[in-house]
Amino acid sequence: MKRVNSKLTTVRIPRELYDVVSEDANSESVGFNTVLTRILRKYVEWDRLASKFGTITISREGFVGFLALANDEELDRLGSSFAKRIVEGSEFWFQASHLGSWLSLFNLMAKHGGLGVIRVTGSGKEKTIHLRHDLQISGSKFFAATIRALLQGSDLKFKIEASQNAITVKLSGAKKGKGI
């Protein structure tokens, strides 16, 4: 197991918070510190910045229902709008705006916002982005429109395949050093 550089500190927390964290640690068969570190990591990676960026929380079922009401043209428009938000968010979070920073932000959204799981495979100038989600076919169309809008005008060649709960994006011409 990789050792993490850590700092020993003492904090005073309300008893009810201690009890909840302890109960969760016991139910997961992990240490109190593991749960507390996970909570702090989510705060550092997501909560402290998401609140400044105007992020709201919606249930998965609510988001699926929202997307299901949209036709293909509306999903394209929503995806393009979301792409603009990803660019703005990338500049806000990472002070950068390129494919690597967009994927990093999307990864945080997937991890902390429950959008799905993203994985990038491949080497050199050939990459494949895999996004698995539980948002039905309308979610796949929405994410495909988002990625299409992000990649339009770039020097990358891409092909997007969408299925019920996943999309796959095959990229060629990806430049090294841009975080992918």
N, C-alpha and C positions, 0 to 999 in steps of 0.2 A: 504494500500500500504506500502511496506517495505521501510523504510528510509535507504538511502545509506550514508555512511560516505563520506563527500565531503569537498573540499577545495575551498574557494572563492578566485578568482584571477582575475586580469585584463590583457587582452592581446590586442595587436594592430594587426588587420588583414587588408589586402587590401580590399578596398571597393567592388571589383568585387566578392571576396569570400564571404563577408558578404551578398551581394545581392543574391547570389545563395543559400546560407544556409537559409536565410530568406524566399526566395521564396519556397524552399522545405518545410520548417516548416509550412508555411501558407497553402500550397497545401495538406499537411498531417494533418492539424489541430492539430499540436503539437507545443511546444515551441522551440525557437531557440536553447536553451540549450540541449534539447532532441536530436536534429539532430547533434549538435556539439559533444555531448557525444558519440553518435553512431559512428561518424567518428573517434573520438579518440580511442574508444574501438576496432574498426576494425584495426586501426594502431597498437595498443598495442598487440592485439591477433594474428594478421596475417601479415600485411604488413612489419613491421620492421624485422621479422624473415624470412618471405617467400623470401624476396629479398636476404638475406644472404644464403639461402638454394638453390638458383637457380630456383625458381618457375617461370613459365611463365603462361600467361593467354591465353586461347583459348575459342572461343565461344562454347556454348553447341552444336550447329549444326555442327561445325567443329569436335568436339570430337565424336559425334554420327557417323558422316561420316567416321572418322578414324577407329573407332571400327567396323563399318559395313564392312570395307574392309578386316578384319581379319577373318580367319577360326577359328574353335574351338581350334585347337592346338596352333595357334598364340595367341588367347585370353588367354589361359592357361599360355603361356610364358610371355605375357604382365602383367597378373595378378600376377605372381610370381615376376616379376621385380618390380611392384608397391608395393608388400608386403615388399620387401627389402627397398624400399624408405620410407615406413611407419615406419619400424623399425629404420632406420637411422634418420628420422625426429622426431620420438618419443624420441630418445636419445638426439637429438639436442634441441627440444622444452622443454621437461620435465625432461631431465636427467634420464630417466627411459625407460625400454623396457619390457612391459608386456601387457596383454590384455587390462587392463584399460587405459594405456597410448596410446595404438594403437587406441582405440575407441575415446579417447579424441582428438587425432590428426585428426582422420577421421571426427569427429564432427566439428572441426574447418574448415577442407576442405569442408565439406558439407555446413556449415554456410556461410563461406566467399568466397568459390570457386564455389559455385553453383552445387556441386555434387549431392545433394539430401537432404533428411531428415533422420536422424538416431534416433532410440529410442530403449532403452533397458528396457525390462520388466522381471518380475519374482523375486523370492526371494531365499535366501539360495544358494544351489549349482545348482539350475535350473534357467537358464536365456534364454531369447530369444532376439535376435538382429533383429530389423526390419529396413530395408533400403528401402526407397521409392525414386525413381529417375525418370528422363525423358530421359533415354539414350537407350531405346528400349531393346530388348532381348539380343543384343550383350553386352550392358552395364551390364545387370544382370549376364551374363556369365563371364565377366571381373571381376566384384566384387566378384562373387562366387569363382573364381580362386584365387583372392587376399586373401580372408578370408581362403580358404583351405590352401594356402601356409603359412599364418600366424599361423594357428592352428596345422599344421603338426608337430609332435614331441612333442606337449604339452601333458599334462595329461588329457586334456579335451576330452570328447566325443562330437561329433557335427554332426548335420545333416543340410544340406543346401538345401533350396527349392528356385528355381528361377522362376519368371514369367516375363511377358513383361516389367514391369517397377518397379519391386521390388524383393528383396530377403529377406528370413527369415532364420535365423540361430538359431537352438535350441542347447543349450549347457547344458551339465551336468558335474558335477565335478568342477564347477567354485569355486575358492578359494576366500574367503572373504578377503578384505584388498588390493585387486589389482585394485580397482577403478571401479568395475562393480557391 
